Amino acid sequence: MNKVFLRGNVGADPKITTFQNGGKVAQFTLATTERGFKTKEGKEVPEKTTWHNIIAGRGWADVCEKYVTKGSPLLIEGKINVRKYQNNAGQDCYVTEIIVETLELLGSKKSENSPAPVDGPSGDLPL
């Protein structure tokens, strides 16, 4: 089983790519933070922030385009994907990405311009 749940804040406004067939993909980073703590011996363990590469397609890109901005708190359910590519020097490089299966907007500030609650995408749009 390949399943991941992440709760964190968006690092930058999503980059939206639109394809000739009308499909879209949103790419952005998400920061998750593990709180620091003090051990029984009194040693301080600092908080740790991890950055994740997020890929949202199949209708979730539309949601990201409309409602997700830098700093947005999100809950993401998805799967881990490791992609291999070659850099300009011909060396193999690997990138780990989270492919969004569901996305929930969390705790947005209430204002006149706040978006209405978002339902998931309908139908299977191409990734």
Contacts in CASP RR format, 6 or more apart in sequence:
PFRMAT RR
TARGET T0000
AUTHOR 0000-0000-0000
METHOD contacts of the structure
MODEL  1
MNKVFLRGNVGADPKITTFQNGGKVAQFTLATTERGFKTKEGKEVPEKTT
WHNIIAGRGWADVCEKYVTKGSPLLIEGKINVRKYQNNAGQDCYVTEIIV
ETLELLGSKKSENSPAPVDGPSGDLPL
2 79 0 8 1.000
2 80 0 8 1.000
3 77 0 8 1.000
3 78 0 8 1.000
3 79 0 8 1.000
4 76 0 8 1.000
4 77 0 8 1.000
4 78 0 8 1.000
4 79 0 8 1.000
4 80 0 8 1.000
4 98 0 8 1.000
5 75 0 8 1.000
5 76 0 8 1.000
5 77 0 8 1.000
5 78 0 8 1.000
6 30 0 8 1.000
6 32 0 8 1.000
6 52 0 8 1.000
6 74 0 8 1.000
6 75 0 8 1.000
6 76 0 8 1.000
6 98 0 8 1.000
7 32 0 8 1.000
7 73 0 8 1.000
7 74 0 8 1.000
7 75 0 8 1.000
7 76 0 8 1.000
7 106 0 8 1.000
8 30 0 8 1.000
8 31 0 8 1.000
8 32 0 8 1.000
8 33 0 8 1.000
8 73 0 8 1.000
8 74 0 8 1.000
8 75 0 8 1.000
9 30 0 8 1.000
9 31 0 8 1.000
9 71 0 8 1.000
9 72 0 8 1.000
9 73 0 8 1.000
9 74 0 8 1.000
10 28 0 8 1.000
10 29 0 8 1.000
10 30 0 8 1.000
10 31 0 8 1.000
10 68 0 8 1.000
10 69 0 8 1.000
10 70 0 8 1.000
10 71 0 8 1.000
10 72 0 8 1.000
10 74 0 8 1.000
11 28 0 8 1.000
11 29 0 8 1.000
11 30 0 8 1.000
11 31 0 8 1.000
11 51 0 8 1.000
11 70 0 8 1.000
11 71 0 8 1.000
12 28 0 8 1.000
12 29 0 8 1.000
12 70 0 8 1.000
13 28 0 8 1.000
13 68 0 8 1.000
13 69 0 8 1.000
13 70 0 8 1.000
14 26 0 8 1.000
14 27 0 8 1.000
14 28 0 8 1.000
14 56 0 8 1.000
14 61 0 8 1.000
14 64 0 8 1.000
14 65 0 8 1.000
14 68 0 8 1.000
15 26 0 8 1.000
15 27 0 8 1.000
15 28 0 8 1.000
16 24 0 8 1.000
16 25 0 8 1.000
16 26 0 8 1.000
16 61 0 8 1.000
16 64 0 8 1.000
16 65 0 8 1.000
17 24 0 8 1.000
17 25 0 8 1.000
17 26 0 8 1.000
17 27 0 8 1.000
18 24 0 8 1.000
19 25 0 8 1.000
19 126 0 8 1.000
21 126 0 8 1.000
22 126 0 8 1.000
23 57 0 8 1.000
23 61 0 8 1.000
23 125 0 8 1.000
23 126 0 8 1.000
24 57 0 8 1.000
24 59 0 8 1.000
24 61 0 8 1.000
24 62 0 8 1.000
24 65 0 8 1.000
24 125 0 8 1.000
25 55 0 8 1.000
25 56 0 8 1.000
25 57 0 8 1.000
25 61 0 8 1.000
25 127 0 8 1.000
26 54 0 8 1.000
26 55 0 8 1.000
26 56 0 8 1.000
26 57 0 8 1.000
26 60 0 8 1.000
26 61 0 8 1.000
26 64 0 8 1.000
26 65 0 8 1.000
26 68 0 8 1.000
27 53 0 8 1.000
27 54 0 8 1.000
27 55 0 8 1.000
27 56 0 8 1.000
28 54 0 8 1.000
28 56 0 8 1.000
28 64 0 8 1.000
28 68 0 8 1.000
29 51 0 8 1.000
29 52 0 8 1.000
29 53 0 8 1.000
29 54 0 8 1.000
30 51 0 8 1.000
30 52 0 8 1.000
30 54 0 8 1.000
30 74 0 8 1.000
30 76 0 8 1.000
30 98 0 8 1.000
31 49 0 8 1.000
31 50 0 8 1.000
31 51 0 8 1.000
31 52 0 8 1.000
32 49 0 8 1.000
32 50 0 8 1.000
32 52 0 8 1.000
33 47 0 8 1.000
33 48 0 8 1.000
33 49 0 8 1.000
33 50 0 8 1.000
34 47 0 8 1.000
34 48 0 8 1.000
34 49 0 8 1.000
34 50 0 8 1.000
35 47 0 8 1.000
36 44 0 8 1.000
36 45 0 8 1.000
36 46 0 8 1.000
36 47 0 8 1.000
36 48 0 8 1.000
37 45 0 8 1.000
38 44 0 8 1.000
38 45 0 8 1.000
39 45 0 8 1.000
52 96 0 8 1.000
52 98 0 8 1.000
53 95 0 8 1.000
53 96 0 8 1.000
53 97 0 8 1.000
53 98 0 8 1.000
54 76 0 8 1.000
54 97 0 8 1.000
54 98 0 8 1.000
54 100 0 8 1.000
55 81 0 8 1.000
55 97 0 8 1.000
55 98 0 8 1.000
55 99 0 8 1.000
55 100 0 8 1.000
56 63 0 8 1.000
56 64 0 8 1.000
56 100 0 8 1.000
56 103 0 8 1.000
57 100 0 8 1.000
57 125 0 8 1.000
57 127 0 8 1.000
58 121 0 8 1.000
58 123 0 8 1.000
58 124 0 8 1.000
58 125 0 8 1.000
58 126 0 8 1.000
58 127 0 8 1.000
59 120 0 8 1.000
59 121 0 8 1.000
59 125 0 8 1.000
60 100 0 8 1.000
60 103 0 8 1.000
60 120 0 8 1.000
60 121 0 8 1.000
62 121 0 8 1.000
63 103 0 8 1.000
63 118 0 8 1.000
63 120 0 8 1.000
63 121 0 8 1.000
64 103 0 8 1.000
66 115 0 8 1.000
67 105 0 8 1.000
67 115 0 8 1.000
67 118 0 8 1.000
68 74 0 8 1.000
68 105 0 8 1.000
72 105 0 8 1.000
72 108 0 8 1.000
73 105 0 8 1.000
73 106 0 8 1.000
73 107 0 8 1.000
73 108 0 8 1.000
74 103 0 8 1.000
74 104 0 8 1.000
74 105 0 8 1.000
74 106 0 8 1.000
75 103 0 8 1.000
75 104 0 8 1.000
75 106 0 8 1.000
76 98 0 8 1.000
76 100 0 8 1.000
76 102 0 8 1.000
76 103 0 8 1.000
76 104 0 8 1.000
77 100 0 8 1.000
77 101 0 8 1.000
77 102 0 8 1.000
77 103 0 8 1.000
78 98 0 8 1.000
78 99 0 8 1.000
78 100 0 8 1.000
78 101 0 8 1.000
78 102 0 8 1.000
79 98 0 8 1.000
79 99 0 8 1.000
79 101 0 8 1.000
80 96 0 8 1.000
80 97 0 8 1.000
80 98 0 8 1.000
80 99 0 8 1.000
81 96 0 8 1.000
81 97 0 8 1.000
81 98 0 8 1.000
81 99 0 8 1.000
82 94 0 8 1.000
82 95 0 8 1.000
82 96 0 8 1.000
82 97 0 8 1.000
83 94 0 8 1.000
83 95 0 8 1.000
83 96 0 8 1.000
83 97 0 8 1.000
84 92 0 8 1.000
84 93 0 8 1.000
84 94 0 8 1.000
85 92 0 8 1.000
85 93 0 8 1.000
85 95 0 8 1.000
86 92 0 8 1.000
86 93 0 8 1.000
87 93 0 8 1.000
99 127 0 8 1.000
102 120 0 8 1.000
103 120 0 8 1.000
105 115 0 8 1.000
105 117 0 8 1.000
105 118 0 8 1.000
108 114 0 8 1.000
108 115 0 8 1.000
END
